[in-house]
Amino acid sequence: MKILALLGHPVSHSVSPAMHNAAASELGLHYQYVAQDTTPELLKNAISNLRIGKWVGANVTVPHKNAVIPLIDELGDTAKAVGAVNTLVRVGDQIRGENTDVEGFLMEIDSLKVNLANRPALIFGTGGSARAVAFALLQRASEVRLLGRNISAGAQIAHDLHKITGRSLLNFDWTPINLAKASQDCALVVNCTPIGMTPTIHNTPWFPAVPFPPNIFVYDLVYNPIETMLVRQARSKGITAYTGLGMLVQQGALSFTLWTGHHPSMTVMLEAAERELND
């Protein structure tokens, strides 16, 4: 039995084990995927453990997508460009960091037919997921704007991605006034923070006093609960909104292929994730 893990804190909400184990079972592969609650203090030890025994790789989630980089041996091209890792692949006793969030996100918004032509996009957050989504949206949107509590982290993302892409990001502090400014004329807003995730399901990154712009598409990377408060807010105003389950499956399938060399059934993965959320 080969072992895969999810490294993050917290991870009790995650449906990734159900999703990946269903995919492996359907293909007849002897892999077991486990969620491993890993605080920042335990991350270094967790990476050391990946180099030995039956481990073949892992996913990395909040809050480790940036912090893991100094602890591993090499980076794939996308992970290097973005400066964030969500997938670890063991090769011998070496660990390579990859990023499937970028491609997974683009596949998801394409499947939902999000039209970004010549319009801006807004991202909530300044962590590893925000980096990946910003890098992806710089390929599609006329302008990318970041709104976050950590203004210096947002400035760092803007600096790093400008070096790679030659394009600038606008960086806003997280206030109602700035949300109103930053969301103006946007085609898409993406929540890349854990705000609203189980168990804090009544929280939302969108200040209720700020109206949604017309013709905006809301995408919340949070997928547990099935309908987040942000999605509920948007839908109550007639705005098209989705949670991040589709992206979870898209990026998860890409990671699964990196680990196993096999292409999993997206349907099997999605149905397993939905069953877990509905339990």
HELIX and SHEET records of a PDB file:
HELIX    1   1 SER A   16  LEU A   27  1                                  12    
HELIX    2   2 PRO A   40  LEU A   42  5                                   3    
HELIX    3   3 LEU A   43  LEU A   50  1                                   8    
HELIX    4   4 ILE A   69  LEU A   71  5                                   3    
HELIX    5   5 ASP A   77  VAL A   82  1                                   6    
HELIX    6   6 ASP A  101  SER A  111  1                                  11    
HELIX    7   7 GLY A  128  LEU A  137  1                                  10    
HELIX    8   8 ILE A  151  THR A  165  1                                  15    
HELIX    9   9 PRO A  176  ALA A  182  1                                   7    
HELIX   10  10 MET A  229  SER A  236  1                                   8    
HELIX   11  11 LEU A  245  THR A  260  1                                  16    
HELIX   12  12 MET A  266  ASN A  278  1                                  13    
SHEET    1   A 6 TYR A  31  ASP A  37  0                                        
SHEET    2   A 6 LYS A   2  GLY A   8  1                                        
SHEET    3   A 6 TRP A  55  VAL A  60  1                                        
SHEET    4   A 6 THR A  87  VAL A  91 -1                                        
SHEET    5   A 6 GLN A  94  GLU A  98 -1                                        
SHEET    6   A 6 GLU A  74  LEU A  75  1                                        
SHEET    1   B 6 LEU A 169  ASP A 173  0                                        
SHEET    2   B 6 GLU A 143  GLY A 148  1                                        
SHEET    3   B 6 PRO A 120  PHE A 124  1                                        
SHEET    4   B 6 LEU A 188  ASN A 191  1                                        
SHEET    5   B 6 PHE A 217  ASP A 220  1                                        
SHEET    6   B 6 THR A 240  THR A 243  1                                        
END                                                                             
